């Protein structure tokens, strides 16, 4: 049965990013636990302190900060929380390298984007360097976390939150290291960035096993299948307001992905064979500086079309081209 201790309290934090504000969630008892904690940008720390204070909690009271996935808007302030408290920072075993070997992981990400991804898209060297500079800037928006404060959990385990047992779910898609937390008795889901009111972007990233690019959007759809089986009354997302219509939102997102995938195929059939061409048409409504979000989606649509044998990828002069089968 739900009560004031078993329901997570939402604290909305600024990010300075196109995604808008990010949510942290607070459990006040039997011990103060924070789910995600925001990014290192001007004003975010003060908003976090004030949000905690509204529930009678200070940063120094926190016992744990649990990170759903290692994106900077979700863990950027964790190091500062540790510096001002005895809190441990918990994260899945597959997400832990981003907290324990932060500089190395960001360097790998930069090299992967430069050497294995962006150079095959057909952008100018200047455009590629600007994209790399943008990624590097994001990497600076965190406080370092002492390794002694990091505790890992298994992606098929259980977390105790608000006096109840929450099932840990591995839901790759938006991030390969994405986890959600589900409470079956109260039918609550902390969905992080896996389930948002609008489809989350499937971030391009490399496999930790092979260093090859993961097919993020197909992974996301498989993770939707997993979550759709759950009995859920209330969803607490990583961005935006909590909502109760989980299955309606999942179906809406599947429909939208199918529509955009069909649009992508139609453009390829009309002679648009390179990713920048597809991106500029499909995401013309996005400001240029935010089109990397659309870039990840276009790559995802192409992955789906190739898996359905509707499109084939060919490399011409080191640039990826896509043709109808």
C-alpha positions in Angstrom: 0.0 0.0 0.0 1.3 3.5 -0.9 1.9 6.1 1.8 3.9 9.3 1.9 7.1 7.4 2.4 6.7 4.9 -0.5 5.8 7.6 -3.1 8.9 9.3 -4.6 9.0 13.1 -4.3 9.9 14.8 -7.6 12.5 17.6 -7.6 12.8 19.3 -10.9 16.3 20.6 -11.8 17.6 22.9 -14.6 20.0 21.4 -17.1 20.7 24.2 -19.6 20.1 21.6 -22.3 17.6 21.3 -25.1 16.0 18.4 -23.2 14.8 20.8 -20.5 14.6 20.1 -16.8 15.6 16.8 -15.3 13.9 15.0 -12.4 15.4 13.8 -9.2 13.3 11.7 -6.9 13.5 11.7 -3.2 12.5 8.9 -0.7 12.5 10.4 2.8 12.2 7.3 4.9 13.3 4.9 6.4 16.5 6.6 5.1 16.8 9.6 2.7 17.6 8.3 -0.8 17.9 10.4 -3.9 17.3 8.9 -7.4 19.4 10.8 -9.9 20.7 14.3 -9.0 21.1 16.6 -11.9 23.9 18.2 -13.8 26.7 20.7 -12.9 25.3 23.9 -14.3 24.6 27.3 -12.8 21.7 27.3 -10.4 21.1 23.5 -10.3 22.7 23.0 -6.9 20.6 25.7 -5.2 17.5 24.2 -6.7 18.4 20.8 -5.4 19.1 22.1 -1.9 15.8 23.9 -1.9 13.9 20.9 -3.2 15.3 18.7 -0.5 14.5 21.3 2.2 10.9 21.4 1.2 10.7 17.8 2.5 12.8 18.5 5.6 16.0 17.0 4.2 19.5 18.5 3.8 22.2 17.3 1.5 24.1 16.1 4.5 21.2 13.8 5.5 21.3 11.8 2.3 22.5 8.2 2.7 22.5 7.2 -1.0 22.3 8.6 -4.4 21.1 6.0 -6.9 21.9 6.7 -10.6 19.6 5.3 -13.2 22.1 5.7 -16.1 25.4 7.6 -16.5 24.3 10.6 -18.5 25.6 13.9 -17.1 22.1 15.4 -16.4 21.4 12.5 -14.1 24.7 12.2 -12.2 26.6 15.5 -12.6 26.0 16.7 -9.0 26.7 13.4 -7.3 30.4 14.3 -6.5 29.3 17.5 -4.8 26.7 15.6 -2.8 29.3 13.1 -1.6 31.6 16.0 -0.6 28.9 17.4 1.6 27.6 14.2 3.1 28.3 10.6 3.9 26.2 9.4 1.0 27.2 6.5 -1.2 26.6 6.7 -5.0 24.9 3.5 -6.3 24.9 2.6 -10.0 24.6 -0.6 -12.0 27.6 -2.7 -12.6 27.4 -1.9 -16.3 27.2 1.8 -15.7 29.9 2.0 -13.0 32.9 2.5 -15.4 31.5 6.0 -16.2 31.8 6.9 -12.6 35.0 5.0 -11.7 37.0 5.8 -14.9 35.3 8.9 -16.1 38.1 10.5 -18.1 38.9 7.3 -19.9 35.3 6.6 -20.8 34.8 10.1 -22.2 38.1 9.7 -24.2 36.8 6.5 -25.6 33.5 8.2 -26.5 35.3 11.0 -28.3 37.5 8.7 -30.2 34.6 6.5 -31.2 32.5 9.4 -32.5 35.4 10.9 -34.4 37.0 7.7 -35.8 34.1 5.3 -36.2 31.0 7.3 -36.6 31.1 11.0 -37.7 33.7 10.6 -40.4 31.4 8.2 -42.2 28.4 10.6 -42.4 29.7 13.1 -45.0 30.2 16.2 -42.8 33.0 18.6 -43.3 36.0 18.4 -41.0 35.0 21.7 -39.4 31.5 20.4 -38.7 32.9 17.2 -37.2 35.2 19.1 -34.9 32.3 21.3 -33.7 30.4 18.2 -32.8 33.3 16.7 -31.0 33.8 20.0 -29.1 30.1 19.8 -28.1 30.6 16.3 -26.7 33.7 17.4 -24.8 31.8 20.3 -23.3 29.2 17.9 -21.9 31.9 15.9 -20.3 32.9 18.9 -18.1 29.4 19.2 -16.5 30.1 16.8 -13.6 31.7 16.8 -10.2 34.2 13.9 -9.9 33.0 11.1 -7.6 35.6 9.4 -5.3 35.8 5.8 -6.2 35.4 4.8 -2.5 31.9 6.2 -2.5 30.7 4.2 -5.5 28.6 1.1 -4.9 27.5 -1.2 -7.7 24.3 -3.3 -8.1 23.4 -6.0 -10.5 20.9 -5.2 -13.2 18.6 -8.1 -12.2 18.6 -7.3 -8.5 16.5 -5.5 -5.9 16.7 -2.0 -4.3 15.1 -1.0 -1.0 13.5 2.4 -1.5 10.9 3.9 0.8 10.7 0.7 2.8 9.7 -1.4 -0.2 11.6 -3.7 -2.6 11.9 -2.3 -6.1 12.9 -4.6 -9.0 15.9 -3.4 -11.1 15.2 -3.6 -14.9 17.9 -3.3 -17.6 16.3 -1.3 -20.4 18.9 -0.5 -23.1 17.9 1.9 -25.8 18.3 5.5 -24.8 21.4 4.3 -23.1 22.9 0.8 -23.1 23.4 1.3 -19.4 19.8 2.5 -18.7 18.0 1.0 -15.6 14.5 1.4 -14.4 13.1 0.5 -11.0 9.7 -1.2 -10.6 7.6 -1.7 -7.4 5.0 -4.4 -8.0 2.9 -4.0 -4.9 2.2 -0.3 -5.4 2.5 -0.6 -9.2 5.0 2.3 -9.5 7.7 2.6 -12.1 10.8 4.9 -11.9 11.3 4.9 -15.7 14.2 7.3 -15.9 14.8 8.2 -19.6 13.5 4.9 -20.9 9.9 6.0 -20.8 9.2 9.6 -21.3 6.0 11.3 -22.6 7.8 11.8 -25.9 10.2 9.2 -27.4 13.6 9.4 -25.9 16.6 9.7 -28.3 18.5 6.5 -28.8 22.0 7.8 -28.2 24.7 6.5 -30.5 27.3 4.6 -28.4 29.7 1.7 -28.7 29.3 -1.8 -27.3 31.5 -2.3 -24.2 32.2 -5.8 -25.4 33.1 -5.2 -29.1 33.5 -1.4 -29.4 31.2 -1.6 -32.4 28.2 0.7 -32.6 25.1 -0.6 -30.8 21.8 -0.5 -32.6 20.1 1.7 -30.0 16.6 2.1 -31.5 16.0 -1.6 -32.0 17.2 -2.1 -28.4 14.8 0.6 -27.2 11.8 -1.2 -28.9 12.8 -4.5 -27.3 13.0 -2.8 -23.9 9.5 -1.3 -24.5 8.3 -4.9 -24.8 9.7 -5.7 -21.4 8.1 -2.7 -19.7 4.8 -3.1 -21.4 4.3 -6.4 -19.6 4.3 -4.7 -16.2 1.3 -3.7 -14.2 1.8 0.0 -13.7 -0.4 2.7 -12.2 2.1 5.5 -12.0 5.3 6.3 -14.0 8.0 8.7 -12.7 10.0 9.7 -15.7 13.5 11.3 -15.9 12.0 14.4 -17.6 8.5 15.8 -17.4 5.6 15.2 -15.1 4.7 11.8 -13.8 1.9 10.1 -15.7 -0.5 7.1 -15.4 -1.1 6.1 -19.1 2.0 4.0 -19.6 0.5 1.6 -22.2 -1.1 4.4 -24.2 2.3 6.2 -24.4 4.1 3.1 -25.4 1.7 2.5 -28.3 1.9 6.1 -29.3 5.7 6.0 -29.5 5.7 2.8 -31.5 3.2 4.3 -34.0 5.4 7.5 -34.3 8.5 5.4 -34.8 6.8 3.4 -37.6 5.6 6.6 -39.2 9.0 8.3 -39.2 10.7 5.1 -40.3 8.3 5.0 -43.3 9.1 8.6 -44.0 12.9 7.8 -44.0 12.4 5.0 -46.4 10.4 7.2 -48.8 13.2 9.8 -48.8 15.7 7.1 -49.6 13.5 5.9 -52.4 13.4 9.5 -53.7 17.2 9.6 -53.9 18.3 10.9 -50.5 21.1 8.4 -49.8 23.2 10.1 -47.1 22.4 10.7 -43.4 22.9 14.5 -43.5 20.4 14.8 -46.4 17.9 12.7 -44.4 18.5 14.6 -41.2 18.1 18.1 -42.8 14.7 17.1 -44.2 13.3 15.0 -41.4 14.5 17.4 -38.7 14.3 20.8 -40.5 12.1 22.0 -37.6 15.1 21.6 -35.2 17.6 24.4 -34.8 20.9 23.4 -36.3 22.7 23.3 -33.0 20.2 20.7 -31.7 20.1 18.4 -34.7 22.4 15.8 -33.1 19.2 14.6 -31.3 17.6 14.0 -34.7 20.8 12.5 -36.0 20.5 9.7 -33.4 16.9 9.1 -34.5 17.8 8.9 -38.2 20.5 6.4 -37.5 17.9 4.4 -35.5 15.4 4.4 -38.4 18.1 3.2 -40.7 19.0 0.4 -38.3 15.3 -0.7 -38.3 15.0 -0.5 -42.1 18.1 -2.6 -42.6 16.9 -5.2 -40.1 13.7 -5.4 -42.1 15.7 -5.8 -45.4 14.1 -2.6 -46.8 17.4 -0.7 -47.0 21.0 -1.6 -47.6 24.1 0.3 -46.5 27.0 0.8 -48.9 30.2 2.7 -48.2 31.2 5.0 -51.0 34.4 7.0 -50.6 34.3 6.2 -46.9 30.8 7.7 -46.6 27.8 5.6 -45.7 25.1 5.6 -48.3 21.6 4.0 -48.1 19.7 2.4 -50.9 16.3 0.7 -51.1 16.5 -3.1 -51.4 
